[in-house]
Amino acid sequence: MGFDLILSQGRVADRTPGAIKGAALTAAAIEPLIDGDRRVIGAPSPMADDDWTASLPQAQPTLAGLRDAIGRSLGNGRVPVMVANTCPASLASLPVAAAALPDVTVLWIDAHGDFNTPDTTGSGYLGGMVLSAACGLWDSGHGAGLRPGRIVVVGGRDIDAAEGELMRRHGVRVVSPAEATPERILREAGAGPVWVHVDWDALEPGFVPAAYTVPGGLTPAQVKAIFEALPPPRIAGIELAEFEAGDDEARNAQATAIILDTVAPLFAGGRQSKQESGGKA
């Protein structure tokens, strides 16, 4: 078991200025845990308050690069670690994961459902339609194939009415912050491979800056406990997104320290393998 780092630095529907920097800081923090390839996909470009019909084609080169990098990592028997500016980067990763791992369960740790479609979205934001695209409810141009019944939205609490109806109809499970115990998440995850996605607005505001925070969230300790409970061999992929870095470098450093401490248990299997092989894993 080993990890490849894939850092997204191209604009993927960014409506705020700090997520690209936040992804770079996150990648730098976790890089000591990575024993494999390191790839940077895309180049930064300015934020824009645009509709998905404009942001999706603009993101095409970055999404294509991410898709190829994820596929290469999985094809080599590795665990891809995609550190992304925004969660729409998962338009590239989830269809690849579903094709390679048909029985994968996606733990989508997020305050939002991200299951709107072009017909239900009120904001037009591409990030609110990621999971529905990966499940084939609309065509993003980047593939589908993820089964809705294999999605567990952990920490979800800001879900639009029409979006929630779609989620119920298609069997997407939602676990509220109060219910998100390690035992509950292990039951929901089942016995197969697990793809872990973390959008940092899943946390209670104040821990890690994020653009779309919602009160009543998870704590870092709560998320860390879930990760400690997941059997390392079952972790098939990791995605970290939506850390909104600012100009206060002390605050950025504090947030990246929280991120690193929270996600460190996900890399336990790689560290163990490295130790067992004499540091050559």
N, C-alpha and C positions, 0 to 999 in steps of 0.2 A: 504494500500500500504506500503510495506516495502522492504528493500534491504538486500541481502546476498552477502558477499564478497568472491570471489573465486580467489585466487592468484596462478598463474602458476609460478613454480620455477624449473621445469624440462626443459632440453634443447629441443626446438622444432625448429630445423633447424637453431639455432643461428650461425651466421657467425662472430659475433662481441662479445667482452667480456663484454659489459656493460648493455645489455638488461635485464638480470636476476636481477641484482642489481637495475636497473631502475624500474622494476616492483615492487620490494619490497619497494622501496622508495615511489612510487605512492600509493601503498596500505596503507602504514603507514600514508600518508597525508590525504587520504580520509576516513580512518577508523572512525573518529569521526562522519561521516555522515551515518554510517552503523548501523542499529538497529537489525540486524538478525545474522545469522550464519556467521562464518569466517572459511574458509577452505584453507589450503595450499596444493597444488597438485604438486608432483614431487620434486626431489632434484637436485641442480645444478650440471652440468657436463660441461667440457670444450667446448668452441666453436670449430667448424671445418668448413673448406671451402669445404663441400662435396655436392654431387648431391642429388636431392630429393629421388632417389632410395635408398640412404643410410640413409638420415635424417628422412624419413617418418617411416620406421620400428623402428628406435631408439626412436622416439617420442611416440610410441604406448602406453606405460604405462601412460605417462602424458596425452595424448589425451583421453584415456579411463577414467581416473579419472576426467578430466574436463567435459567430456560428462555426466558422472553420476551426478556430482555436479550441472551442469546446469539443468538437468532433474529433480533432486530433488527439486531445488529451484522453478522452474516453477510449478511443481506438488503441491507445498505447497502454490501456489498463490502469490509467492514473485517475486521481480525483481532481477535477478542475475546480479551481477557486476563482470565481469571477468577482472582482471588486469593481463595482459599477457606480457611476454617478447617479443614475436614475433607474428605477425599476423597469422601465420599458426595455432596458437591455435584455431582459428575460424573454422578449419576443424571439431573440436569437437562440437562447440556451434551452428553453423548455422543450421545444419540438425535437431537438437533437437528443435530449435526455430521454424523452418518451420513446423515440425510435430505438435507442440503444438498450433501454431498460423498460420494457413494456409493463412490468409490475411495480414501477417506482411509485412511491408516495412522496408528494411534494408538501413539505411543511412550509407554508407561506406565512412567515411571521411578520405581521403588518397590521396597522390600525384599520386598514381599508380592505374592501373585498376585491377591488381591481377586476370586477367581473361585468362591468358595463360593456355595452356594444355601441357602435355608431348610432344605433337607433334609440338608446336609452341614456347616453351620456348628457349631462347638463353642462359640464365644463368644457367638453371637447379635448380634455387632456389625455394624451396617449397612455399615460401611466395608469389611468383608471380602467383600461381595457386589455391589460396584458394577459390575464388568465383566460378570459373568454376567447381571445385570439388563439392562444395555445391549445384550447379545446376545440377550435374549429367553429365557433359561433359566428365569427366573421373572418374574412381573409386579410391578414396583414401582409401577405406576400412572403412570409418567413416560415411557413409551415405550421402544422398543428399536430394532432395525434395524442395529446395528453387527455387522459380520461378524467372528467370532472369528479367522479367518485373517489379519485385518488388524491384529491386536494384537501388539505386541512389548513384553514386560515386560523392561525394562532394569534390571539390578541385582537381579533377583529371587533370593532365597535363603532365605526363610522361607515355604514353601508346604506346606500340609497334604496328607496322602497322598490323600484323596478329592478335594480341590481339584485337585491335580496330575494326577490321572487325568482329571478333567473337561477340564482344559486340553489335555492330550495328545489326548483324543478329539475335541475341537473345533478343534484346530489352532492354539491360542495358542502363540506362540513365546516362549521365555525365554532371555535372554542374561545370563549370570552377570557379576558385576563384573569378574572376570579377563578375560573375553572382550569386554568392552564398549569396543572401540576405535572411533574415528570411522569407519574403513573398514568394520568389521563392521556398524555401525548404519546406514550409508548403504546397504549391500547389503540389509539387512532392510527398510529403509524403501521400497525400490523407487523408482518414478519419479513417483508422484502426490503429492497434497497430504499434509502431515504435521501431525498434531495432537499437541502436546507437553504431557504431564502430568508434573509433578514433585511427588512426595511426598518431603519432606525426610528421611524415615527411610531413603531410598535411600542416603544418604551414610553413610560410616563415622561412628560416634558420636563426638561431640566438636566437630564443625564447626558444625552448626545443630541446636539442641535440637528434639527430636521425641518424641512420646509413646510410639512403638512401635519404638524403635531395635533394630537387629540388627547384631552385629559382622560384619566382613568386607565392608564396603560400598564404594561408589564414593567417590572424592575429588572435591572441587569442581573441581580442575583437569581431571580426567577428564571430568566432565560438560560443563565449559566447552569442552573440545576437541571434543566431539560437536556442541555447538551451533554452534561456529565452522565445522564442516564442512557443516552443513545449508544448502542454498541458500536465502537469505531469501525468494525468491518462492514457495517451496513451503510455507512455514509458514502454516498455515490457522487455527490457534488455539493458545493457550497457557494452561495451568492450573498454578497454584502453590498447594500446600496443605501443611498439617500442620507449620507452624513453631510450636513450643510456647514462646511467650514467657513470661518469668518476671518476678520483681520486681527483678532485677539489671539496671538499665538499661544499664550498660556492656556486659554480656554480650549483651543484646538488640541493642545497636548493632553489636557485633562480628559477630553472626549476620546482621543485615540487610546489612552490608557484604559478607559472603561471598555472600549471596543475589544482591545486585545485580551483583557482579562475575561470578558464574557465569552469570546469565541475560542479561547485556548483549548478547552476540552474537546472540541471537534478535531483537533490535530493530534490527539493523544495516540491514536493508532499509528500515525506516521512516525512519531518520536519513538514509540516502542519498537517498531520494525527497524528503525535506524540503529537503535541500541543493540538489537538482537543480531544485526548483520555487521557489527563492529563499526558502525558509523558510515557504511557505504550504501545505505538504502537511498 
